[in-house]
Amino acid sequence: MMDSSLLLFALMTAGTLFQVWATESVTGLYGETIVVPCNGGAPAPEDLMFIKWKYERDDGTPGDLLIKQARSEQATIQATDDYADRISTNKDFSLLISQATLDDQKTFTCMVVSDTNLMEYPTSVVVNKKPSSVQILDKPEALQKDKLLTLGTCVAAEAHPAATITWARDGEPLVADGKAVVITPSMKLDPATGLSTTTSILQYAATKEDMGVIFTCVSSHKLASQDAEAGPFPVHYPSEKVSLQILSKGAIVEGDDVTLKCHADGNPPPTSFYFSMKGQKELVEDSDTYTLASISREAAGEYRCSLVDNENLEDVQTISVSYLDLSLSPSGNVVKTIGDSLIVKMEKISSEEADVTWTKDGEPVEEPEFDELTYADAGVYVCEVSMESLSRRQSFELVVEGKPAITSLTKHRADDEHKVLTCEAEGAPEPSFQWSVNSTNEESSYVNGKAIHKITVVPKVNLTVTCRVTNKLGEDFKTINVSSVVKERKEKQDSKGDSGDQATLIVGVVVGLLIAAGVVGLIYWLYMKNSRQGSWKTGEKETGTPEESKKLEENNHTV
């Protein structure tokens, strides 16, 4: 194959047109592959013979890189230096430079040789690199109020061109004032790689308001911006105020455990305090609390806490203790006899005004007074005394006892077969009932010393029934006469029979009288008829002799 330089010389002497185009520019990324287009990536001429890539060395002399024939798949590498292993070309004849470094910032020329032309297209390569890392070093454990301290050193390493660094406080830019904010920038160039490392030191005088603040170091570069954060930092400052707290959810009641907590606004907070109470001073170390166990009413008063290293910084709180005492007489189980009197005494001692309420068997009542006890007075009495913060209650159970006494013994008919006997009595304890007859369907009740007992009986004969009531204190009894239901039923039936016979008799008498009157009338009529017929036959007067008239009158009276 003919040497390329001889071929070029032959082409030039043969009258081939030679032309150099203006220089283009390409930016590559450090460590990656740089793509340098030939003629801006335009298609090669149809009569292309070959292309050649070359570059300008640092001393200004040209250096050959590679040649690729128009109809060849592979390029011929001509470079003998570092480029020999890092260059290649693609199908559109672009130059590919792998593992780019800052040394690749040169002018690379693509020579296009055709049958009629020889054209050169120079391209200037620039290599950029963003910082490999951005971090804050030398961060302190804490800041001091109003004291200038190094807050951190921000480093943006290995960049090209060099990065710039700014600082921000909670997103707001920090501006150096030479007093509370001091920023010292610097830049260092690595001679081996040519990369730059930018450093910025921030010195800062903190205030209390810097508690919880985030400081940010921002690296600005043409390829990308990066940032790193520092904080939040604790800000140390001496205490200016002490406060004493009483840890209680509500009013303090006698017998409670009460905890006092002392707090100072310094940072770090103090861990030792003096607690003063009733003329005594207690040192508490490694804690900010002090507990008063089972506080008494005598412990009420002023309490103080102060710093160990500055007792002038103190706070005072007053503790009030609520208390309530209740005394009730009598108490427990109280047994009395009916008619007795009972005196109830209630005494209370309280730290404030208290309300008094009474209940009997759960129902509200007035304060009890017993001049003459009755069975209805028996029950459980509860006295409750209450304030806003606490309450006390005591109780007694009153039992009123008495010998049983029957107050009523009655009877009534339930139906034709049964009678119900009711015995009522008073007494306590609850009396028991005994009857002198057998019974069914017993019912009983006992309320407030009054007992009622009912039985159902079927008396077949007349009875005298006794109701007896007893308890441990004595007994009482009464009797009642109960007639036989059988006899009563018979008498009723006999009463109905007598009434029927008497009615029948009356009807018979009336009918008999009517028949007798009819017979007499008939006889009289026949007699008169016969008398008339005789006179008509003889022609005699209708009126007879005096003797006949008298005899006829006697006959009429006889009938």
Salt bridges, closest charged atoms under 4 A:
ASP64 OD1 - LYS52 NZ 3.09
ASP82 OD2 - ARG86 NE 2.74
ASP104 OD1 - ARG86 NH2 2.91
GLU120 OE2 - LYS54 NZ 2.93
ASP146 OD2 - LYS145 NZ 2.78
ASP210 OD1 - ARG169 NE 2.74
GLU240 OE1 - LYS208 NZ 3.19
GLU254 OE1 - ARG297 NH2 2.80
ASP265 OD2 - LYS208 NZ 3.95
ASP288 OD2 - LYS261 NZ 2.66
GLU302 OE1 - ARG304 NH2 3.52
GLU311 OE1 - LYS281 NZ 3.39
GLU314 OE2 - ARG304 NH1 3.01
ASP325 OD2 - ARG297 NH2 3.17
GLU384 OE1 - ARG393 NH2 3.14
GLU401 OE2 - LYS472 NZ 3.21
ASP415 OD1 - HIS418 ND1 2.88
GLU417 OE2 - ARG489 NH1 3.66
GLU424 OE1 - LYS450 NZ 3.91
GLU442 OE1 - HIS453 NE2 3.37
GLU475 OE2 - ARG468 NH1 3.56
GLU488 OE1 - ARG413 NH2 2.06
GLU488 OE2 - LYS419 NZ 3.26
GLU553 OE2 - HIS557 NE2 3.79
